């Protein structure tokens, strides 16, 4: 997935070039006037300087984002981006002084005599500006990504939770129960109603306590069909229950455990542990179902991974625990979000 830190929009560059030219003109005009030189000549030189630096930034940073940074470890991204920002200022200043002299725009003798020193100084300034731009673009893009995910998660969560096969199977199971055990059939219908009421909420984040309650309902409904062959054991730190989690995040992993791990007539045991460790929430889901064939994420887990990353600053992992009986372990770790 293309990282949000590398996405600089066309509108951003148009703004940068425009501000660069305007700011360069104003500052240079002011500097020229203080040195008893032409205000207009100063503005022209500043405009050329701002234009060169902005265009070189566009060239260097765009090339870097598209072809260099994606091939480097993430730890070197900021340093590399800042180097190209410095290079834009340094080369842009050198080119501006040379071009201004060639086209007849007056350049102060102090600039001509110390072009390299001036270029280094402006390079440092563009280095700092580049760092601020990098942070701004990252924050802006992440906020846009979060808003996009908030919208998509409503649809995706409904698609995941309101699986028509699950609902059809549950209703058919209740229909059979009516002839065998009316009290249990009534209890099952109330369970379906509570489950639907929970998943139809528009909130993308719910308390962990509510999420765990919904998982219990989900498993109870599945057990109508599978005759109590799915068993869930939940342990959770009291202080973690009020924290928020993406809706049906734990539920999705439990659903996957049933879908891929359950192998009748063997009973499937699912173990959920929720722990609050410092400022983080760690959730481990284990099951003793059939052996995991692949650790690759499907659509559901990929979406969950993205929701955890952008809504909670967390991640989801999948693997095997050889030191335990359980064949599959899934772990979600993310920042503590209080209700």
ZATORZA-531993 format. One record per residue (C-alpha): residue number from 1; x, y, z. Coordinates in Angstrom, 3 decimals, m for minus. Each point is the difference from the previous one (the first is absolute). Layout:
N
+-------+----------+----------+----------+
! nukol !       xx !       yy !       zz !
+-------+----------+----------+----------+
!   NUM !        X !        Y !        Z !
...
+-------+----------+----------+----------+
END
This chain:
339
+-------+----------+----------+----------+
! nukol !       xx !       yy !       zz !
+-------+----------+----------+----------+
!     1 !    0.000 !    0.000 !    0.000 !
!     2 !    1.299 !    3.438 !   m0.960 !
!     3 !    0.980 !    1.763 !    3.223 !
!     4 !   m1.949 !    3.118 !    0.935 !
!     5 !    3.260 !    1.839 !    0.790 !
!     6 !    0.944 !    0.005 !   m3.687 !
!     7 !   m3.221 !    1.421 !   m1.397 !
!     8 !    0.505 !    3.677 !   m0.859 !
!     9 !   m2.921 !    1.303 !   m2.034 !
!    10 !    0.128 !    2.301 !   m3.016 !
!    11 !   m1.811 !    2.652 !    2.048 !
!    12 !    2.816 !   m0.217 !    2.576 !
!    13 !    2.645 !    0.699 !   m2.630 !
!    14 !   m2.029 !    2.841 !   m1.519 !
!    15 !   m0.249 !    1.533 !    3.470 !
!    16 !    3.729 !   m0.515 !    0.675 !
!    17 !    1.081 !    1.575 !   m3.306 !
!    18 !   m2.365 !    2.940 !    0.452 !
!    19 !    1.068 !    0.650 !    3.591 !
!    20 !    3.673 !   m0.476 !   m0.936 !
!    21 !   m0.152 !    2.636 !   m2.727 !
!    22 !   m2.054 !    2.449 !    2.095 !
!    23 !    2.089 !   m0.459 !    3.165 !
!    24 !    3.265 !    0.221 !   m1.941 !
!    25 !   m1.139 !    3.211 !   m1.703 !
!    26 !   m1.068 !    1.693 !    3.237 !
!    27 !    3.061 !   m0.975 !    2.035 !
!    28 !    2.446 !    0.817 !   m2.796 !
!    29 !   m1.715 !    3.320 !   m0.756 !
!    30 !    0.205 !    0.943 !    3.663 !
!    31 !    3.661 !   m1.016 !    0.171 !
!    32 !    0.899 !    1.960 !   m3.154 !
!    33 !   m1.814 !    3.101 !    1.260 !
!    34 !    1.881 !   m0.110 !    3.310 !
!    35 !    3.245 !   m0.090 !   m1.953 !
!    36 !   m1.072 !    3.029 !   m2.101 !
!    37 !   m0.475 !   m2.098 !   m3.113 !
!    38 !   m2.992 !   m0.159 !   m2.332 !
!    39 !   m3.163 !   m1.352 !    1.599 !
!    40 !   m1.236 !   m1.329 !   m3.366 !
!    41 !    3.344 !   m1.666 !   m0.773 !
!    42 !   m0.105 !   m1.635 !    3.406 !
!    43 !   m3.516 !   m1.284 !   m0.598 !
!    44 !    1.021 !   m1.428 !   m3.386 !
!    45 !    3.040 !   m1.739 !    1.458 !
!    46 !   m2.090 !   m1.393 !    2.858 !
!    47 !   m2.647 !   m1.277 !   m2.419 !
!    48 !    2.663 !   m1.767 !   m2.076 !
!    49 !    1.529 !   m1.452 !    3.162 !
!    50 !   m3.353 !   m1.218 !    1.337 !
!    51 !   m0.964 !   m1.475 !   m3.374 !
!    52 !    3.271 !   m1.901 !   m0.427 !
!    53 !   m0.065 !   m1.440 !    3.529 !
!    54 !   m3.670 !   m0.989 !   m0.257 !
!    55 !    0.385 !   m1.659 !   m3.408 !
!    56 !    3.138 !   m1.852 !    1.064 !
!    57 !   m1.823 !   m1.148 !    3.137 !
!    58 !   m2.799 !   m1.260 !   m2.220 !
!    59 !    2.490 !   m1.874 !   m2.184 !
!    60 !    2.228 !   m1.441 !    2.742 !
!    61 !   m2.639 !   m0.892 !    2.592 !
!    62 !   m2.450 !   m1.472 !   m2.522 !
!    63 !    2.773 !   m2.127 !   m1.518 !
!    64 !    1.134 !   m1.045 !    3.471 !
!    65 !   m3.521 !   m0.922 !    1.134 !
!    66 !   m0.745 !   m1.991 !   m3.143 !
!    67 !    3.277 !   m1.823 !   m0.607 !
!    68 !    2.367 !    0.234 !    2.991 !
!    69 !   m1.869 !    0.000 !    3.324 !
!    70 !   m2.203 !   m3.048 !   m0.758 !
!    71 !    3.218 !   m2.033 !   m0.376 !
!    72 !    1.541 !    1.209 !    3.278 !
!    73 !   m0.751 !   m1.073 !    3.589 !
!    74 !   m2.551 !    2.301 !    1.619 !
!    75 !    2.592 !    1.227 !    2.530 !
!    76 !    1.910 !    1.823 !   m2.790 !
!    77 !   m2.996 !    1.738 !   m1.572 !
!    78 !    0.065 !    3.254 !    1.942 !
!    79 !    3.783 !    0.379 !   m0.298 !
!    80 !   m0.110 !   m0.635 !   m3.768 !
!    81 !   m2.912 !    2.396 !   m0.516 !
!    82 !    1.827 !    2.702 !    1.938 !
!    83 !    3.164 !   m0.513 !   m2.058 !
!    84 !   m1.928 !    0.646 !   m3.212 !
!    85 !   m1.615 !    3.067 !    1.599 !
!    86 !    3.453 !    1.357 !    0.804 !
!    87 !    1.178 !   m0.803 !   m3.521 !
!    88 !   m2.959 !    1.920 !   m1.441 !
!    89 !    0.939 !    3.110 !    1.984 !
!    90 !    3.709 !   m0.244 !   m0.736 !
!    91 !   m0.235 !   m0.634 !   m3.754 !
!    92 !   m3.011 !    2.335 !   m0.338 !
!    93 !    1.937 !    2.907 !    1.505 !
!    94 !    3.070 !   m0.633 !   m2.161 !
!    95 !   m2.179 !   m0.201 !   m3.109 !
!    96 !   m1.992 !    3.113 !    0.968 !
!    97 !    3.101 !    2.185 !    0.417 !
!    98 !    1.408 !   m1.221 !   m3.332 !
!    99 !   m3.297 !    0.362 !   m1.879 !
!   100 !   m0.715 !    3.459 !    1.438 !
!   101 !    3.432 !    1.209 !   m1.119 !
!   102 !   m0.507 !   m1.397 !   m3.504 !
!   103 !   m3.451 !    1.569 !   m0.525 !
!   104 !    1.064 !    3.385 !    1.337 !
!   105 !   m1.716 !   m0.053 !    3.389 !
!   106 !    2.111 !    1.896 !    2.504 !
!   107 !    1.693 !   m2.267 !    2.585 !
!   108 !    1.710 !    1.479 !    3.047 !
!   109 !    3.800 !   m0.272 !   m0.089 !
!   110 !   m0.115 !   m1.645 !    3.448 !
!   111 !   m2.081 !   m2.788 !   m1.563 !
!   112 !    2.369 !   m0.362 !   m2.949 !
!   113 !    3.081 !   m0.063 !    2.208 !
!   114 !   m1.439 !   m2.552 !    2.435 !
!   115 !   m2.302 !   m2.079 !   m2.166 !
!   116 !    1.099 !   m3.320 !    1.502 !
!   117 !   m0.413 !    1.206 !    3.588 !
!   118 !   m3.402 !    1.496 !   m0.844 !
!   119 !   m1.045 !   m3.242 !   m1.725 !
!   120 !    1.028 !   m2.061 !    3.038 !
!   121 !   m1.958 !    2.282 !    2.334 !
!   122 !   m3.148 !   m0.125 !   m2.120 !
!   123 !    0.490 !   m3.759 !   m0.370 !
!   124 !   m0.175 !   m0.315 !    3.795 !
!   125 !   m3.198 !    2.090 !    0.029 !
!   126 !   m1.628 !   m2.210 !   m2.645 !
!   127 !    1.175 !   m3.039 !    2.004 !
!   128 !   m2.016 !    1.254 !    2.987 !
!   129 !   m2.972 !    0.926 !   m2.173 !
!   130 !    0.184 !   m3.455 !   m1.602 !
!   131 !   m0.139 !   m1.651 !    3.435 !
!   132 !   m3.098 !    2.013 !    0.892 !
!   133 !   m1.579 !   m0.806 !   m3.369 !
!   134 !    0.700 !   m3.717 !    0.474 !
!   135 !   m1.714 !    0.046 !    3.408 !
!   136 !   m2.932 !    2.069 !   m1.249 !
!   137 !   m0.637 !   m2.210 !   m3.035 !
!   138 !    0.242 !   m3.160 !    2.117 !
!   139 !   m2.484 !    1.300 !    2.590 !
!   140 !   m2.394 !    1.322 !   m2.644 !
!   141 !    0.056 !   m3.246 !   m1.991 !
!   142 !   m0.421 !   m2.153 !    3.106 !
!   143 !   m3.025 !    2.065 !    1.057 !
!   144 !   m1.508 !   m0.429 !   m3.456 !
!   145 !    0.717 !   m3.725 !    0.156 !
!   146 !   m1.671 !   m0.258 !    3.411 !
!   147 !   m3.102 !    1.836 !   m1.246 !
!   148 !   m0.117 !   m2.266 !   m3.042 !
!   149 !    0.343 !   m3.105 !    2.166 !
!   150 !   m2.693 !    1.235 !    2.385 !
!   151 !   m2.399 !    0.140 !   m2.933 !
!   152 !    1.123 !   m3.285 !   m1.553 !
!   153 !    0.057 !   m1.833 !    3.325 !
!   154 !   m3.726 !    0.566 !    0.423 !
!   155 !   m0.662 !   m1.786 !   m3.267 !
!   156 !    2.725 !   m2.606 !    0.418 !
!   157 !   m0.970 !   m0.842 !    3.560 !
!   158 !   m3.591 !   m0.529 !   m1.076 !
!   159 !    1.117 !   m2.184 !   m2.909 !
!   160 !    2.190 !   m2.005 !    2.366 !
!   161 !   m2.425 !   m0.244 !    2.892 !
!   162 !   m3.296 !   m0.331 !   m1.821 !
!   163 !    1.157 !   m2.960 !   m2.021 !
!   164 !   m3.251 !   m1.169 !   m1.600 !
!   165 !    1.025 !   m3.662 !    0.326 !
!   166 !    0.492 !    0.463 !    3.735 !
!   167 !   m3.428 !    1.627 !    0.348 !
!   168 !   m1.726 !   m2.587 !   m2.205 !
!   169 !    1.601 !   m2.849 !    1.934 !
!   170 !   m0.945 !    1.563 !    3.338 !
!   171 !   m3.624 !    0.539 !   m1.075 !
!   172 !   m0.250 !   m3.537 !   m1.380 !
!   173 !    1.419 !   m1.359 !    3.252 !
!   174 !   m2.598 !    1.963 !    1.985 !
!   175 !   m2.733 !   m1.337 !   m2.274 !
!   176 !    1.085 !   m3.553 !    0.833 !
!   177 !    0.177 !    0.830 !    3.714 !
!   178 !   m3.608 !    1.167 !    0.043 !
!   179 !   m1.099 !   m3.635 !   m0.418 !
!   180 !    2.508 !   m1.333 !    2.545 !
!   181 !    0.481 !    2.604 !    2.725 !
!   182 !   m2.158 !    3.122 !   m0.157 !
!   183 !    1.685 !    1.623 !    2.971 !
!   184 !    3.412 !   m0.396 !   m1.605 !
!   185 !   m1.377 !    1.245 !   m3.329 !
!   186 !   m1.323 !    3.135 !    1.712 !
!   187 !    3.374 !    0.516 !    1.676 !
!   188 !    1.740 !   m0.393 !   m3.362 !
!   189 !   m2.257 !    2.595 !   m1.652 !
!   190 !    0.741 !    2.468 !    2.782 !
!   191 !    3.711 !   m0.735 !   m0.566 !
!   192 !   m0.324 !    0.770 !   m3.720 !
!   193 !   m1.858 !    3.225 !    0.825 !
!   194 !    2.713 !    1.117 !    2.467 !
!   195 !    2.740 !   m0.893 !   m2.470 !
!   196 !   m1.636 !    1.961 !   m2.826 !
!   197 !   m0.616 !    2.983 !    2.276 !
!   198 !    3.689 !    0.072 !    0.878 !
!   199 !    1.418 !   m0.339 !   m3.503 !
!   200 !   m2.414 !    2.555 !   m1.478 !
!   201 !    1.507 !    2.795 !    2.096 !
!   202 !    1.787 !    2.547 !   m2.186 !
!   203 !    2.883 !    0.529 !    2.440 !
!   204 !    3.278 !   m1.325 !   m1.357 !
!   205 !    1.434 !   m0.367 !    3.512 !
!   206 !   m1.647 !   m1.885 !    2.874 !
!   207 !    1.136 !   m0.886 !    3.504 !
!   208 !    1.900 !   m3.255 !    0.364 !
!   209 !   m2.670 !   m1.128 !    2.459 !
!   210 !   m2.707 !    0.486 !   m2.640 !
!   211 !    2.142 !   m1.747 !   m2.610 !
!   212 !    0.477 !   m3.023 !    2.279 !
!   213 !   m3.738 !   m0.152 !    0.777 !
!   214 !   m0.737 !    0.001 !   m3.707 !
!   215 !    2.488 !   m2.844 !   m0.544 !
!   216 !   m1.827 !   m2.069 !    2.637 !
!   217 !   m3.293 !    0.567 !   m1.829 !
!   218 !    1.599 !   m0.877 !   m3.328 !
!   219 !    1.413 !   m3.277 !    1.320 !
!   220 !   m3.302 !   m0.874 !    1.694 !
!   221 !   m1.796 !    0.423 !   m3.320 !
!   222 !    2.592 !   m2.116 !   m1.809 !
!   223 !   m0.381 !   m2.683 !    2.684 !
!   224 !   m3.702 !   m0.368 !   m0.772 !
!   225 !    1.125 !   m1.545 !   m3.259 !
!   226 !    3.148 !   m1.701 !    1.288 !
!   227 !   m1.525 !   m1.363 !    3.229 !
!   228 !    2.340 !    1.736 !    2.471 !
!   229 !    3.151 !   m1.268 !   m1.688 !
!   230 !    1.584 !    3.494 !    0.000 !
!   231 !    1.241 !    1.163 !    3.379 !
!   232 !    1.397 !    3.422 !    0.837 !
!   233 !    1.981 !    0.865 !    3.128 !
!   234 !    0.544 !    3.721 !    0.629 !
!   235 !    2.348 !    1.656 !    2.475 !
!   236 !    0.343 !    3.783 !    0.065 !
!   237 !    1.597 !    2.611 !    2.235 !
!   238 !   m2.723 !    2.050 !    1.679 !
!   239 !    1.616 !    3.313 !   m0.997 !
!   240 !    0.078 !   m1.094 !   m3.664 !
!   241 !   m3.753 !   m0.548 !   m0.295 !
!   242 !   m0.845 !    3.703 !   m0.282 !
!   243 !    2.594 !    0.592 !   m2.727 !
!   244 !   m1.164 !    0.243 !   m3.605 !
!   245 !    0.654 !   m2.346 !   m2.881 !
!   246 !   m1.145 !   m0.037 !   m3.652 !
!   247 !   m3.407 !   m1.624 !   m0.201 !
!   248 !    0.104 !   m3.766 !   m0.617 !
!   249 !    3.825 !    0.017 !    0.037 !
!   250 !    0.321 !   m2.832 !    2.524 !
!   251 !   m3.164 !   m1.494 !   m1.475 !
!   252 !    1.547 !   m0.201 !   m3.450 !
!   253 !    2.892 !   m2.083 !    1.319 !
!   254 !   m2.418 !   m2.279 !    1.869 !
!   255 !   m2.059 !   m0.350 !   m3.175 !
!   256 !    3.173 !   m0.972 !   m1.899 !
!   257 !    0.871 !   m2.547 !    2.692 !
!   258 !   m3.411 !   m1.651 !   m0.418 !
!   259 !    0.080 !    0.198 !   m3.785 !
!   260 !    3.518 !   m1.394 !   m0.450 !
!   261 !    0.704 !   m1.859 !    3.247 !
!   262 !   m3.233 !   m1.831 !    0.800 !
!   263 !    0.050 !   m3.641 !   m1.074 !
!   264 !   m3.023 !   m1.965 !    1.276 !
!   265 !   m0.405 !   m2.260 !    1.892 !
!   266 !    2.995 !    1.405 !    1.907 !
!   267 !   m0.878 !    2.735 !    2.487 !
!   268 !    1.578 !    3.376 !   m0.784 !
!   269 !    1.407 !    1.932 !    2.962 !
!   270 !    0.646 !    3.711 !   m0.437 !
!   271 !    1.946 !    1.903 !    2.648 !
!   272 !   m0.152 !    3.803 !    0.147 !
!   273 !    2.266 !    1.992 !    2.287 !
!   274 !   m0.211 !    3.803 !    0.238 !
!   275 !    2.758 !    1.757 !    1.929 !
!   276 !    0.740 !    3.653 !    0.650 !
!   277 !    3.781 !    0.455 !    0.000 !
!   278 !    0.995 !    3.588 !    0.687 !
!   279 !   m1.588 !    2.164 !   m2.684 !
!   280 !   m0.685 !   m2.933 !   m2.307 !
!   281 !   m2.680 !   m2.627 !   m0.346 !
!   282 !    1.130 !   m3.506 !   m0.927 !
!   283 !   m2.564 !   m2.576 !   m1.129 !
!   284 !    0.971 !   m3.627 !   m0.596 !
!   285 !   m2.421 !   m2.422 !   m1.661 !
!   286 !    1.006 !   m3.653 !   m0.112 !
!   287 !   m1.812 !   m3.108 !   m1.146 !
!   288 !    0.720 !   m3.707 !   m0.199 !
!   289 !   m1.631 !   m0.527 !   m3.376 !
!   290 !    1.483 !   m1.421 !   m3.132 !
!   291 !    3.500 !    1.012 !   m0.979 !
!   292 !    0.534 !    3.317 !   m1.701 !
!   293 !    0.944 !   m0.425 !   m3.661 !
!   294 !    0.981 !    3.583 !   m0.791 !
!   295 !    0.923 !    3.147 !    1.921 !
!   296 !   m1.095 !    2.237 !   m2.880 !
!   297 !   m2.773 !    2.484 !    0.807 !
!   298 !   m3.262 !   m0.182 !   m1.890 !
!   299 !   m2.312 !    2.947 !   m0.650 !
!   300 !   m1.481 !   m0.022 !    3.493 !
!   301 !    3.307 !   m0.079 !    1.882 !
!   302 !    1.560 !    2.544 !   m2.346 !
!   303 !   m2.865 !    2.389 !    0.723 !
!   304 !    0.296 !   m0.690 !    3.738 !
!   305 !    3.743 !    0.663 !   m0.138 !
!   306 !   m0.617 !    3.366 !   m1.672 !
!   307 !   m2.745 !    0.952 !    2.461 !
!   308 !    2.238 !   m0.828 !    2.953 !
!   309 !    2.875 !    1.976 !   m1.503 !
!   310 !   m1.901 !    3.188 !   m0.778 !
!   311 !   m2.672 !   m0.023 !    2.717 !
!   312 !    2.110 !   m1.299 !    2.888 !
!   313 !    3.645 !    0.152 !   m1.108 !
!   314 !    0.217 !   m3.789 !    0.272 !
!   315 !    0.574 !   m3.178 !   m1.949 !
!   316 !   m1.173 !   m3.583 !   m0.304 !
!   317 !    2.261 !   m3.047 !   m0.185 !
!   318 !   m0.618 !   m3.636 !   m0.809 !
!   319 !    2.194 !   m2.972 !    0.770 !
!   320 !    0.451 !   m3.362 !    1.683 !
!   321 !    0.971 !   m0.573 !    3.632 !
!   322 !    2.128 !   m3.147 !    0.012 !
!   323 !    0.421 !    0.051 !    3.799 !
!   324 !   m3.751 !   m0.361 !    0.561 !
!   325 !   m2.680 !   m2.414 !   m1.092 !
!   326 !   m1.806 !    2.702 !   m1.889 !
!   327 !    0.791 !    0.043 !   m3.662 !
!   328 !   m0.967 !    3.544 !   m0.868 !
!   329 !    0.759 !    3.260 !    1.763 !
!   330 !   m1.207 !    3.397 !   m1.110 !
!   331 !    1.030 !    3.175 !    1.803 !
!   332 !   m1.161 !    3.580 !   m0.250 !
!   333 !    2.025 !    2.727 !    1.711 !
!   334 !   m1.005 !    3.662 !   m0.031 !
!   335 !   m0.021 !    3.260 !    1.910 !
!   336 !   m2.307 !    0.333 !    2.971 !
!   337 !   m3.153 !    1.852 !   m1.097 !
!   338 !   m2.183 !    0.982 !    2.936 !
!   339 !   m3.745 !    0.227 !   m0.338 !
+-------+----------+----------+----------+
END
